[in-house]
Amino acid sequence: VQLQASGGGSVQPGGSLRLSCAASGSIFSINDMGWYRQTPGKQRDLVARITRAGSTNYADSVKGRFTISRDNAKNTAYLQMNSLKPEDTAVYYCSADIVNRMLMIGQEWGRGTLVTVSS
């Protein structure tokens, strides 16, 4: 199973970016999917998570600015990030709780994608 994240880049404060996370491989189903972020010397923190049914939760710092969504048919999650601030600068990681075809569940992580917010 692989998670492929894309969509990072550089943007000015107030700008927007959309991250995508596509899961592939031996997948039976995917439960929760989420986005986390990490800056140097700090722990990886939750940004947003979404259940298979579409229930969401967000870190307080991104509420009202970021929106997580998913397409179950495509095994893909998205993170729409609006009104970006310099403090949103981080490496963003996607995560998914995947049930494989052996019906074993595990949390998978994608490689990070860098988001830089700077003027």
N, C-alpha and C positions, 0 to 999 in steps of 0.2 A: 504494500500500500504506500502510495506517495501523496503528499500534499504539495501542490505547486502554487506559491503565492506570487502575485504580480501587481503592478500598478503604483509602486512607490516612485518617489522622485522628489524634486525640489519645487517649492511653491512659495509665493510671498504670503505674508500674513493676510488673513481674510480670504485666501484662496481655497480651492477644493481639490480633492483627490478621491479616486475610487480604487480601493483594493479588491482584488479577487483571489479566491483560494479554491482551487479545483482538486478534488480527490480522485485518485485512479488506482486501479489494481483489483485485488481480490476482495471486493466489497459486497457484503450482503445488505447492510443498511448503515446509515449514519445517524447517531443520536445527536447530542449537542455539538454545535460548531462554535468556534469563538476566535476572537482576536485579542492578542496580548501585545504589550510593548515593553521595551527595555532600553534604558540608557546606560552608558558606561558606569560601572561601579554600583549599579542599583539592581534590585531584583526585578524579575519579569512580572508585570502587573496586568490584571485583567482590564481590557478596554470594553468589550461587549461580548455577550454570548447569546445564542439563539437555539431554542429547542427544535426538534423536528417539526413540531406543530406550529412553530412560529412565535412562541413566547420569547421575549427578550429581556435582558437586563444590561445595564450600562454602568460604568464608573461614573461617579458624580461629576468628574471633571469634563466629561464629554457629553453629558445629557443635553439634548436640545441641539447639538451640533453634528453628532455622528449618528448614522443609522445602519444597523446590521440587517441583512436580509439573506435569503438563501433560495436556491432553486434545487429542490430535491431530485428532480429528474436529471439534472446535470451534476449532481454531487458537488455543488459549488456554493460557497458563501461569499458575500460581498460586504464591504465596509465603505459606505459613503461618508466622506469626511468634509464637512463644510466649516466655514469660519475658522479656518486653521490658525493656530497661535504658535509662536516660537516654542512654547513649552510642550507642544505636541511632537516636536522633533524626537525621533526614536527609531529603533529597529522594530518593525511590527511583525509578529509571528501569528500564523493561523494554527488552529488546533481543532481536532475533530475526534469524537468518541466513535470509533468505527467497529462495527460487528463484521468480522470477515466471514468467508464462506464456510469456515469450520465452526461458525457461531461463537467465536471467541472475541471478546471485546477488549479494546485497548485504546489508549489515548495516543494519537499520532500528532506530530508536529511538522510543520513545513519549515523550510529555510526562511530566514527573515528577509524582509524587504525594507529598505531604508526610506524614511520620510523625513525630509528636511524642510523646515519652515523658517525662512529668513528673508529679510529685505536686502 
